[in-house]
């Protein structure tokens, strides 16, 4: 079936909720869905690759892009800047894909305002205790960073009511299934049907 324009899925969660792994797996099993690569001023973690996980840029480069209107949205998260570039979305929609952006709540609110068709999905951990346990388990951040992230998580969860869907990531494969179901449901929305396709095939 044909649809007019690509769908933008916005996925947010406190760090440690499993959002990155869920999005990565979803994109791996669905070739028509692509993950938008953000720009960030954060330093790469071990194993992170420029152009694959993020476009790692300097503060000056980021500021210049923002001033030139190069971002659809951007925000300061945990002391670093992160942004979704217009060029990245154009590239992926140009390939005919639906796109997932994995961004914080501030960025999601900007997208919601300017992109009414965007589908906002929030991923919750089963509890705050489990969130902290997962953050400590990943051993990539120091104590102070973990405390900062746990502190920020509550503030982020307060935005939940601004989102359309929620997925609780207790069991990974169950959560993945629910996320896939949300993606499929939105693709089947009547309001997204290509009007030309309807006219050509059914005369309505
Ligand atoms: P991390 O440093 O752990 O990769 O990401 C920290 C936070 O920044 C996560 O909540 C992530 O979703 C968010 N983030 C990543 N890319 C973007 C972006 O392009 N825009 C915004 N607003 N947030 C982002």
Boltz pocket constraint, residues with backbone or C-beta under 6 A from the ligand:
constraints:
  - pocket:
      binder: B
      contacts: [[A, 11], [A, 12], [A, 13], [A, 14], [A, 15], [A, 38], [A, 39], [A, 42], [A, 73], [A, 74], [A, 75], [A, 77], [A, 82], [A, 83], [A, 84], [A, 102], [A, 103], [A, 104], [A, 105], [A, 106], [A, 107], [A, 108]]
      max_distance: 6.0
